[in-house]
Amino acid sequence: MKNLKIIIGSLAMLLTLNACAPALIAGGVGAGALGVNERRTSGVLVEDQSIEVKAQHKIKDYPDRQKAHVSVLSYNQRVLLTGEVPSRDFGLRAERDIRSVEHVRDVINELIISEPASVSSISNDALITSKVKTALTAQIKKKGFNSVHVKVKTERGIVYLMGIVTREEADIAVNIVRGVSGVAEIVPLFEIQ
């Protein structure tokens, strides 16, 4: 009886481990496919991540940081600043300091002077972003469009779209986002190739 429990337990463990293999293989294939479709070089991808970290680090010690909600998104070395800040000086200082980060080509400052967003507002923005990404991904089968080329950020219901796209892809993306409920405004910040 004891041996039977050991055998059953071992089989269950093996089956569980075996189920991971297809997921790992598919994940590896998916990651490879993402890399093939990405229009930024691997160096720029890494640099974008580094820029975001460095930019957040630049503003984390501002004396009035707790009165602000600032999001930093870097795509192809262009930085989008969104959120709420306590003063015009805070927003301008953040923009200036982030412009000084190595490899930053441009800063798009969409910060507003306001109290930090509420948890419910942030949650609503996350929901809108999720709906936008889902709608864009659903179009992946359409010829000439791949949602991998579009980065989405939502702040106060305003959807910011970044990416390296063709004019046709930009138009498709904007039209898709227009059909998503909860979107107050669309700000396309694409680089057209």
C-alpha positions in Angstrom: 0.0 0.0 0.0 2.8 2.4 0.9 4.6 1.6 -2.4 1.4 2.3 -4.3 1.1 5.8 -2.7 4.7 6.5 -3.7 4.2 5.3 -7.2 1.0 7.4 -7.6 2.7 10.4 -6.1 5.7 10.0 -8.4 3.4 9.6 -11.5 1.5 12.7 -10.5 4.7 14.7 -10.2 6.0 13.4 -13.5 2.8 14.3 -15.3 2.9 17.8 -13.8 6.5 18.3 -14.9 5.8 16.8 -18.3 2.9 19.3 -18.8 5.5 22.2 -18.3 7.5 21.1 -21.3 5.0 22.2 -24.0 4.4 25.5 -22.2 8.2 26.2 -22.0 8.7 25.2 -25.7 5.7 27.4 -26.8 6.9 30.2 -24.6 10.3 30.0 -26.2 8.8 30.0 -29.7 6.5 33.0 -28.7 9.5 34.9 -27.4 11.4 34.2 -30.6 8.4 35.3 -32.7 8.2 38.5 -30.7 11.8 39.2 -31.4 11.3 38.6 -35.1 8.4 41.1 -35.3 10.0 43.7 -33.0 11.1 46.8 -35.0 13.5 48.1 -32.4 16.9 46.5 -32.2 17.7 44.4 -29.2 20.1 47.1 -28.0 17.3 49.7 -28.1 14.9 47.3 -26.3 17.4 47.0 -23.5 18.1 50.8 -23.6 14.4 51.6 -23.3 14.2 49.5 -20.1 17.3 51.1 -18.8 15.9 54.6 -19.6 12.7 53.9 -17.6 14.7 52.7 -14.6 17.1 55.7 -14.7 14.2 58.2 -15.2 12.3 56.9 -12.2 15.5 57.0 -10.2 16.0 60.7 -11.2 12.6 61.7 -9.7 12.3 59.4 -6.8 14.0 61.7 -4.3 12.3 64.9 -5.2 11.1 66.5 -1.9 7.4 66.6 -3.1 7.5 63.1 -4.8 4.8 61.7 -2.5 2.4 64.3 -3.9 2.9 63.1 -7.4 2.0 60.1 -9.6 4.4 59.9 -12.5 4.6 57.1 -15.1 7.6 56.8 -17.4 7.4 54.9 -20.7 10.3 54.7 -23.1 9.8 53.4 -26.6 12.6 53.7 -29.2 14.4 56.1 -26.8 11.4 58.5 -26.7 10.1 59.0 -23.2 6.4 59.6 -22.4 5.7 61.2 -19.0 2.2 60.9 -17.8 0.5 61.4 -14.4 -0.2 64.1 -11.9 2.3 66.5 -10.3 1.9 69.1 -7.5 3.4 72.0 -9.5 4.5 73.2 -12.9 8.1 73.3 -11.5 7.9 69.6 -10.6 6.8 68.7 -14.1 9.5 70.8 -15.8 12.2 69.6 -13.5 11.2 66.0 -14.2 11.3 66.6 -17.9 14.7 68.4 -17.7 16.2 65.7 -15.6 14.9 62.9 -17.8 16.2 64.6 -20.9 19.7 64.3 -19.3 19.5 60.5 -19.2 21.9 59.0 -21.6 20.4 57.9 -24.9 17.1 59.7 -24.5 16.1 61.2 -27.9 13.0 63.0 -26.8 10.7 63.6 -23.8 6.9 64.0 -24.3 5.6 65.7 -21.2 1.9 64.9 -20.6 2.1 65.6 -16.9 -0.8 67.6 -15.4 -0.9 69.7 -12.2 -3.4 67.8 -10.0 -3.7 65.6 -6.9 -2.4 62.1 -7.6 -4.9 59.8 -9.3 -7.1 57.7 -7.0 -6.7 53.9 -6.9 -10.1 53.5 -8.7 -8.9 55.9 -11.5 -5.6 53.9 -11.8 -7.6 50.6 -11.9 -9.9 52.0 -14.6 -6.9 53.1 -16.7 -5.5 49.6 -16.3 -8.8 48.1 -17.5 -8.9 50.4 -20.5 -5.3 49.5 -21.4 -6.2 45.8 -21.1 -9.3 46.3 -23.4 -7.2 48.3 -25.9 -4.5 45.6 -26.0 -7.1 42.9 -26.4 -8.7 44.8 -29.3 -5.4 45.4 -31.0 -4.3 41.8 -30.5 -7.6 40.5 -32.0 -6.5 42.3 -35.3 -3.2 40.4 -35.5 -4.6 38.2 -38.2 -5.4 41.1 -40.4 -2.9 41.6 -43.2 -0.4 44.4 -42.5 -1.0 44.8 -38.7 0.7 43.3 -35.7 -0.1 44.6 -32.2 3.5 44.0 -31.1 4.3 47.2 -32.9 2.1 49.3 -30.6 2.7 50.2 -27.0 -0.3 51.4 -25.0 -0.4 53.7 -21.9 -3.7 55.0 -20.4 -3.9 57.9 -18.0 -7.2 59.5 -17.0 -9.0 57.7 -19.8 -6.6 59.2 -22.3 -4.9 56.4 -24.4 -1.4 57.1 -25.6 -0.1 55.0 -28.5 3.6 54.6 -29.2 5.4 52.5 -31.7 7.2 52.3 -35.0 4.5 51.7 -37.5 3.5 52.4 -41.1 0.8 55.1 -41.8 -1.7 52.3 -42.5 -0.9 50.5 -39.2 -1.3 53.8 -37.3 -4.7 54.4 -38.9 -5.8 50.8 -38.1 -4.6 51.2 -34.5 -6.4 54.5 -33.9 -9.6 53.2 -35.5 -9.5 50.1 -33.3 -9.0 52.2 -30.1 -11.9 54.4 -31.1 -14.2 51.4 -30.7 -13.0 50.6 -27.1 -15.4 51.7 -24.4 -14.1 54.0 -21.7 -11.5 55.8 -24.0 -11.9 59.5 -23.5 -9.2 60.6 -26.0 -6.5 59.0 -28.2 -3.0 60.5 -28.5 -1.0 58.8 -31.3 2.7 59.3 -30.7 3.8 56.9 -33.4 7.1 57.1 -35.4 6.0 56.5 -39.0 8.3 54.4 -41.1 
